[in-house]
Amino acid sequence: MTKQLIFATVSATFGVTAFTYFGWEWLVCAILYYGFLYFQIPSKILALHLIVLLLFFLSATISDKKNRTEFSGMETNFMITFTDSIDIDGDMMKGFVTANDNEKLQLRYKISSESEKIDLQKHLKIALSCPMKGVLEVPSGMRNFNSFDYQLYLKRQGIHWVLKTDSIQFAKCMFKKHTAKQAIQDFRNKGISYVNEHFPEESSGYVNALLFGDQKLIDEEELKDYQRLGIVHLLAISGLHVSFLTGMIFFLGIRVGITREKMSLVMLLFLPMYIILSGASPSVLRACFMAMLFFLLSFFKKRISTTETISSIYLLLLLYDPNHLYNIGFQLSFSVAFAIIMSLGIFGRIQSQLVLLLVSSILCQFAAIPILLFHFFEFSLIGVLLNVMFIPIYSVVLLPSSIIVLFLHLLINQIGEFLLFFLNKSFIFCNTIAGFTADLPFAYISFGKPAFFMLLLIVVVVLALFAVWDLDDHRKTKILFLILILLLLLQYNIQKLSPYGEVTFIDIGQGDSIFIKLPFNKGNYLIDTGGSISFEQEEWKQRRKTYSTGEDTVIPFLKSKGIHALDLLILTHPDADHIGSADDIVKNINVKKILIGGGSEELYKNKEFIQTALKTGNEVASVKRGDRWSVGDAAFYVLNPYRPEEDMNESSIVLYAEMGGGSWLFTGDFGEQGEQELIQEYPGLVVDILKAGHHGSKTSSSVAFIESLKPKIAVISAGVNNRYGHPHQQVLETLSNSGIFVYRTDLNGAVSYQYYQKRNGTFSTALP
């Protein structure tokens, strides 16, 4: 029965994914898996597993048909109800609300004043219903390859629109009657607010994460350290927290004389409330439902194995909502839990508690590797050791202390404040260790996003490794462990073996950032980094984290490609939308050489990224007209600058390249004046692909320039609905009249040209 339930969970997973990802990759996996089952189980049982697949396929189909919007997108008047926790971050209020016929929307409201912000923090409650004027916008999709698809993320939660408003008529608001769920949510919000107001800034976010599942106030850099080191699971409510809390309550109940049967009923009533109180994340659902099933069976004096319990919960949650499968927390929670449960035989052979903790940490990391590589393209080796250190600290010290300190702070404030001092110092100590470790070389390693067959091989080897390790077959365990290491080494070095090159115009909004990869890793170049201009803001308007093109877009893109170093960082000119994220790039990626335009050296010398590069021994060089270099079949020629210019745009590095079976011209923000000089200096210059200058501004891409170059394709990098009106209609007409096909990052997202060695390639876009 246990084995069949495990097989059923895999069949259910195939059923859900068949609806979304049916294709040759799905067929390969299904043939391999059901071929394996054919030789393992009787035909009648195999037929039952195929029925399970069909059942969950139908469940996914029905779920998708129900997930429809009733809005057309033209509506402007709404009656919204706050049904979930609302996040007030600086001058922005955002969160999920329901509107009109109970359809969920993502609300974004710009707060107009500090006094309004204070009023919102005091008076905004769950079940408050308000009239509102606003506009509906389609959420942004996946604008860069391998990036986060926000539109799909919201759709899987039943949300199809972002509601943007500058006016909520709070004077006409009224409270609806609380449901039991909303009452618990309101209690949760009060608890979070209490911690935020009374606990120190260094620890309040962590206490809220451990007790209420709310990580919003954890410092962004500290949270990133935990994520990179593979210990962020300690900040998510999971089996560790639920086991401690239920065990404590059950023990106290028994101590005061309540029978086990009655305490089982108490726990069955408490756990559903705790799910809501702690944020109902996938890890909470898994842990709480497993505990509920345990207490339910205990009440009836029945028992099933832990494996059967987790398999049953997995099937029930997936049947209830197939979209759970695509939640990263759901994937990690169940994969790690399955790994631990399926390795109980291994744990039973270990006597030392320290070795037990180390082995369990290794097993959890193995289980998480395929998921981490697929979603985040990296994982931490040091994380194995940190888990050994941090798990006891969090489970024995910080989690119990957080509960006790909050309880005492509410009842006996002076004692609570005294204990809070030590709790705060403990969090600071842990965060200092995590921060120091995250800064070590190779603390975390980027592998790039594995191709389908590589990921499939890693999954198969990890599963086989678990199986033979559990059977105590030392020889096969060592062989499979070695194979896994070799696969990871191959994935780490895969770019060096790839005969494919690419040129990708990264969608970073209003700005430029172009990635060039030559075949066999002979050259990785980044032309500009994007960036934005930051302005001084009043303190109340400042948000916890502002968007960074470097950290949030360019670096994740490079990591997804498995890029560990840039041979050249080419900065066309020192405008913020071209070099604003250079600091982030230089700090996070090994940049071997930075190229800047000759004559602009004074404008760069005090830049932080230049100082960082020089301190680490990396080269900074200026280039001018006449400079050139060749790598393999690719050749690069610098056509500008040739003299100092007052206008920074005219001093842009203009780079002509021959690669991938075509000729390219990258122009930065080159203007019409420079274009005229260039075609006079190079009258025979013809290109296949032109990066249109200055984001399609009318000050560039003149008729004479376009007619002289005769490009077949032009690429314009511009932000969606940017305030400059780029690209200008005049430029679009010029390109259209010349029969040039135009790609635009504001419409197409990232634009990529993939080619094989020196042959012609093909263009593709991130947005369809």
Secondary structure, 3 states (H helix, E strand, C coil): CHHHHHHHHHHHHHHHHHHHHCCHHHHHHHHHHHHHHHCCCCHHHHHHHHHHHHHHHHHHHHHHHHCCCCCCCCCCEEEEEECCCCEEECCEEEEEEEECCCEEEEEEEECCCHHHHHHHHHHCCCCEEEEEEEEEECCCCCCCCCCCCHHHHHHCCCCCCEEEEEEECHHHCEECCCCHHHHHHHHHHHHHHHHHHHCCHHHHHHHHHHHHCCCCCCCHHHHHHHHHCCCHHHHCCCHHHHHHHHHHHHHHHHHCCCCHHHHHHHHHHHHHHHHHHCCCCHHHHHHHHHHHHHHHHHHCCCCCCHHHHHHHHHHHHHHHCHHHHHCHHHHHHHHHHHHHHCCHHHHHCCCCHHHHHHHHHHHHHHHHHHHHHHHHCEECCHHHHHHHHHHHHHHHHHHHHHHHHHHHHHHCHHHHHHHHHHHHHHHHHHHHHHHHHHCCCCCCEECCCCCHHHHHHHHHHHHHHHHHHHCCCHHHHHHHHHHHHHHHHHHHCHHHHCCEEEEEECCCCCCCCEEEECHHHCCEEEECCCCCCCCCCCHHHCCCCCCCHHHHHHHHHHHHCCCCEECEEEECCCCHHHHCCHHHHHHHCEECEEEEECCCHHHHCCCHHHHHHHHCCCEEEEECCCCEEEECCEEEEEEECCCCCCCHHHHCCEEEEEECCEEEEECCCCCHHHHHHHHHHCCCCCCCEEECHHHHCCCCCCHHHHHHHCCCEEEECCCCCCCCCCCCHHHHHHHHHCCCEEEEHHHHCCEEEEEECCCCCEEEECCC
